[in-house]
Every structure is written in structure tokens, then in C-alpha cells.
Amino acid sequence: MNTELFIAKRIFSDKSVKKGISQPIVTIAVIGIALGLAVMILSVAIVTGFKSEISNKVIGFGSHIQIVNYDTNISFETAPINKQQSFYTDISELRGIKNIQEFAIKAGIIKTKTDIQGIVLKGIGSNFDWSFFDQNMVDGVSFRVNDSARTNDIIVSNYIAKLLNLKVGDKIIAYFIQQPPRMRSFTISGFYETNLAEFDEKFALVDIKHIQKLNNWTNDQISGFEVLIEDFSQLDKMTEDVRDIVGFHFNPDGTKLKVVSIKQKYPQMFDWLDLTDMNVWVILVLMISVAGFNMVSGLLILILERTNMIGILKAIGTKNWSIRKIFLYQSGFLISKGLIWGNIIGIAICILQAQFQIFKLDPTSYYLEAVPINLKLWHILALNSGTLVITVVMLLVPSYIISRLSPEKTIRFN
């Protein structure tokens, strides 16, 4: 039988203790732990949600991994590669690969009767994954590409639509500065909106056959391949796996291929997202520190209130560590009570925000219309266990005061 645990349970459940001088201070300590845990749950859920939402939007435009010509630079005039590649089947059979799709890029200018706007046309094929754009369509519908006939449909951003006063079904003309200059007429199929200004201000989707025709490419020439994976956390590993398969592959015309991950393509975006992790760590340290010091003060009051009991236990030969364990167990019960309430508060707010989007954001500043929530079970378990362990460890030092108490003085203490 665990005697220390038995005594701690009796003290914790004793109703007379709740009327003691320690009750208000202990209650404040429990409230501090509850609020601290709630804030930590919200912080982790919001920051990870923000990173996930922004990452998914960037990936929606550029996929997880791209295979392009080694000579391709940062401009939108890309050097072509051949679509018929021996590594295509090997990559598609890799575990964790979601989709492989070809693409082509071409910069141009959209002109209406009154306005002009620079634009980047992204040509897509019949195997394009529309899931991202279908989720972000605000008007109209997405079009589908087939290998036999060319479609003149185009999808532009809602930003461009408002800028040029466009509607679904309107015809627009795109001009391309080259020798000789060329133009193409497109019919607007729909508008998308991601609130990522860097992409919304310039990207539009068209049939890849238009880009091939404008660049005087054959049907087998493309700007590159986009590879979508199932788990973003495995991006670095999957990039290396794809790179191992592609290697330094040379095309028959002497060109060489390279493999680029989305993090390498947009390093400034993902470096910025990584900086948000520091904010979370600062909040976690502050909240755990506050909770710990609250419990330290609560433990000292509990010891003070039970001074007579400590003296009696010492008088009958109870060891100091056994007495310390009684108060550590009691503190553990109080911490657990705070954690339960903290979970209820934090999880409830997360669920309400995820369902009803109560707290809104300015899309021009935060790229999102509402505070995002990414609530994971392992996050909650890690926060609870970490808070419990760290707080109890912080109580080991103040509990040492028990060993300094004299049985004679503590029995007579009033």
C-alpha cells in the first residue's frame, strides 16, 4: 500500500481543508494552471494552423516538388524538357507520392477595353490535381483539360477580376511579347481567391497546349513536372528520394534536370513561417513558469497549514522524503484539476473557432479571413504531460523545506 498516496488523497478529499487559509491561494494556483494550459493549447493550435494554411496555399500553386530543366532561372521564360521520361513510372510508384502532373509557364499581358494587367499563365494537363483550386473557387467552375482538344477556358484570381471588372463568361485577350508578338483569346471559367497577394496578383490557369503553341514547343515539351506528396512533414525525405531517382539525368538534347522542393523555391515564405515557432516557445515557457510559481506558492501554504501534521509524522519516525511525497501527491492532484479545466476551456474555444470562425482576420495582413485552428491529439497530450512533469519538478525544491522543520517546534506550532 502506498501510504503517502493514501494520506494525500484523504487530505485532498477532506472538506474541512477547503475551509482553511490555504484554499483561496490554492484556488488561484489551480486557476493559473487552467488558464496557462488553455493559452498554450490555443497558441499551438493557432500557430500550427496558420503554418498549415499558408503552406497549403503556397503548395497549391507550386506543388511539393518540381522537376525542371537545370538551366531554368527565376524568370517565367522556362527552358523546356521532354514529357516522356523514363523515371516517371519509378516516381509514381514511390510510397507517399500523391500525383505527378506536367506544367508550363508563360508571362503575358491581359487587356480589356479600358485596362491592362501583367499575368503569368500556368498551363496544365489532363492529370492536373484540381483539389486546391476547387476549394478556393469563389465564382464559376474549374475547367477540365483533355488530350485531344484544346480548351480556351481560363481561371483567374478574384483580385484580377475586381481590378479589371471581369465576370464569369467574359472574353479576355492576352498578349505575349516575343518575336513575333502573339495574342490569345480566353473565356473566363471562374475566379479563385487565396488571399496570398504574391500569387493572386499574377497567376492564371489555362490549357497547357496554349503555352506549347506560343513557345513553338512540341506536344512532348513542357516546363517541368510537379510532384504532390501525401505528408508535408516528409518533404525533405521525399525530395531526396525523387532526386535519387532523377539523379543528374541528361536528356537526348544534352539538357540536364534538377529537383527543387517548395521550400527551396520559396525560401523566404517558409523561413518566415518557421519564425513563428519562436513565438510559441516563448508563450509555452512563460505560461509554464507562471503555473509553476503559482503552485510553488500554493505548496508552501499547504506545508504551512499542515505544520502540526508534519511534526507528528516526524515524531513517529516518518522519513522526510515520505512526507515530501505526501505534499507532492497533493500538488499533483491540484495540478491535474487545473489541467482538466484548462483542457475544457482551451479545446472548447478551439472547436468553436473551427466551426463558427468567431475571430476574424484582415486578409491583406494575415492572408487568412479567420483565425485558423489545427487541433491535434498529440499536441494536447504533450502539453498536458509536459506541464504536469515540469510543474511537479519545480515543486521538488520548495518541498525540501519539510526536512528543515523540527518535530518539537512543528507539533507546538499554532
Residue pairs with C-beta under 8 A, 6 or more apart in sequence:
3 322
4 322
4 323
4 325
4 326
4 329
5 325
5 329
7 326
8 325
8 326
8 327
8 329
8 330
8 333
9 329
9 333
11 17
11 306
11 326
11 330
12 330
12 333
12 334
17 23
17 305
20 305
21 301
21 305
22 298
22 301
22 302
22 304
22 305
25 297
25 298
25 301
26 298
26 301
26 302
26 334
28 294
28 298
29 294
29 295
29 297
29 298
29 334
29 338
30 298
30 334
30 335
30 337
30 338
30 341
31 338
31 341
32 290
32 291
32 294
32 338
33 291
33 294
33 295
33 334
33 335
33 338
33 339
33 342
33 387
33 391
34 338
34 339
34 341
34 342
34 345
35 342
35 345
36 287
36 288
36 290
36 291
36 342
36 387
37 287
37 291
37 338
37 339
37 342
37 343
37 346
37 383
37 384
37 387
38 342
38 343
38 345
38 346
38 349
39 283
39 287
39 346
40 283
40 284
40 287
40 288
40 346
40 383
40 387
41 342
41 343
41 346
41 347
41 350
41 375
41 379
41 380
41 383
42 346
42 349
42 350
43 279
43 280
43 283
43 284
44 280
44 284
44 379
44 383
45 346
45 350
45 373
45 374
45 375
45 376
45 379
46 371
46 372
46 373
46 374
47 276
47 277
47 279
47 280
48 374
48 376
48 379
49 371
49 372
49 373
49 374
50 273
50 276
50 366
50 368
50 372
51 273
51 276
52 372
52 374
53 367
53 368
53 372
54 196
54 269
54 273
54 367
54 368
55 232
55 270
55 273
56 132
57 132
57 194
57 195
57 196
57 199
57 367
58 196
58 199
58 262
58 266
58 269
58 270
59 132
59 228
59 232
59 262
60 132
60 133
60 136
60 194
61 122
61 194
61 196
61 199
61 203
62 226
62 262
62 265
62 266
63 101
63 226
63 227
63 228
63 262
64 227
64 228
64 229
64 232
64 235
64 238
64 239
64 261
64 262
65 226
65 227
65 229
65 235
65 238
65 239
65 242
65 259
65 260
65 261
65 262
66 224
66 225
66 226
66 227
66 259
66 260
66 261
66 262
66 265
67 81
67 224
67 225
67 227
67 242
67 246
67 257
67 258
67 259
67 260
68 78
68 81
68 223
68 224
68 225
68 257
68 258
68 260
69 78
69 79
69 80
69 81
69 223
69 224
69 255
69 256
69 257
69 258
70 255
70 256
70 257
70 258
71 79
71 255
71 256
72 78
72 79
72 223
72 224
72 258
75 107
76 105
76 106
76 107
76 120
77 106
77 107
78 104
78 105
78 223
78 224
79 255
80 104
80 215
80 217
80 221
80 222
80 223
81 221
81 222
81 223
81 224
81 251
81 255
81 257
82 220
82 221
82 222
82 251
82 252
83 102
83 219
83 220
83 221
83 222
84 220
85 225
85 249
87 245
87 246
87 249
88 100
88 225
90 245
91 97
91 100
91 227
91 242
91 245
91 246
92 100
94 238
94 241
94 242
94 245
96 229
96 230
96 231
96 234
96 238
97 227
97 228
97 229
97 230
97 238
98 129
98 228
98 229
98 230
99 127
99 129
99 227
99 228
100 127
100 225
100 226
100 227
100 228
101 124
101 125
101 127
101 128
101 129
101 225
101 226
101 228
102 125
102 127
102 208
102 222
102 224
102 225
102 226
103 122
103 123
103 124
103 125
103 128
103 208
103 222
103 223
103 224
103 225
103 226
104 122
104 123
104 208
104 211
104 212
104 215
104 217
104 222
104 223
105 120
105 121
105 122
105 123
105 211
105 223
106 120
106 121
106 123
106 176
106 210
106 211
106 214
106 215
107 118
107 119
107 120
107 121
107 176
108 118
108 119
108 120
108 121
108 174
108 175
108 176
108 177
109 116
109 117
109 118
109 119
109 174
109 175
109 176
109 177
110 116
110 117
110 118
110 119
110 156
110 160
110 164
110 172
110 173
110 174
111 172
111 173
111 174
111 175
112 164
112 165
112 166
112 172
114 165
115 163
115 164
115 165
117 160
117 163
117 164
118 202
119 156
119 160
119 174
119 202
119 203
119 204
120 202
120 203
120 204
121 154
121 174
121 204
121 205
121 206
121 210
121 211
122 203
122 204
122 205
122 206
123 206
123 207
123 208
123 209
123 210
123 211
123 212
123 222
123 223
124 145
124 205
124 206
124 207
124 208
125 145
125 147
125 208
126 144
126 145
126 146
126 147
128 145
129 228
130 142
130 144
133 142
133 155
133 192
133 205
134 142
136 192
136 193
136 194
137 190
137 191
137 192
138 158
138 191
138 192
138 193
139 158
139 161
139 168
139 190
139 191
140 155
140 168
140 188
140 189
140 190
140 191
141 189
141 190
142 155
142 189
142 190
143 151
143 153
143 155
143 189
143 190
144 151
145 151
145 207
145 208
150 207
150 209
150 210
151 207
152 184
152 185
152 186
152 187
152 207
153 186
153 187
153 188
153 189
153 206
153 207
154 172
154 186
154 187
154 188
154 189
154 204
154 205
154 206
155 188
155 189
155 190
155 191
155 192
155 204
155 205
156 166
156 188
156 191
156 192
156 204
157 191
157 192
157 193
157 194
157 199
157 200
157 201
157 203
157 204
158 191
158 192
158 193
158 200
159 193
159 197
159 200
159 201
160 166
160 200
160 201
160 204
161 167
161 188
161 191
164 172
166 172
166 188
166 191
167 188
168 188
168 189
168 190
168 191
169 187
169 188
170 187
170 188
171 185
171 186
171 187
171 188
172 185
172 186
172 188
173 183
173 184
173 185
173 186
174 183
174 184
174 185
174 186
175 181
175 182
175 183
176 182
176 183
176 184
176 214
178 214
182 214
184 210
184 214
186 206
192 200
193 200
194 200
194 367
195 363
195 364
195 367
195 368
195 369
196 367
197 364
197 367
208 222
209 219
211 217
211 223
212 218
212 219
212 221
212 222
215 221
227 238
227 242
229 235
229 238
235 261
235 262
235 263
236 261
239 259
239 261
242 259
243 259
246 257
246 259
248 256
248 257
249 256
249 257
250 256
251 257
262 270
263 270
284 383
288 386
288 387
288 390
288 391
291 338
291 387
291 391
292 390
292 391
292 394
292 395
293 394
295 331
295 334
295 335
295 391
295 394
295 395
296 394
296 395
296 398
298 331
298 334
299 327
299 331
299 395
299 398
299 399
300 398
300 401
302 327
302 330
302 331
303 310
303 327
303 399
303 401
303 402
306 327
307 405
307 410
307 413
308 410
308 411
308 413
310 323
310 402
310 405
310 410
311 405
311 406
311 407
311 408
311 409
311 410
311 411
311 412
311 413
312 407
312 411
313 322
313 323
314 320
314 323
314 405
314 407
314 410
315 407
315 411
320 402
320 403
323 402
324 396
324 399
324 400
324 402
324 403
327 395
327 399
327 402
328 392
328 395
328 396
328 399
331 391
331 392
331 395
332 388
332 392
335 387
335 388
335 391
335 392
336 388
339 384
339 387
339 388
343 380
343 384
347 375
347 380
350 373
350 375
351 375
352 358
353 359
353 370
353 371
353 373
354 373
354 375
357 369
357 370
357 371
359 370
359 371
360 369
360 370
360 371
361 368
361 369
361 370
361 371
363 369
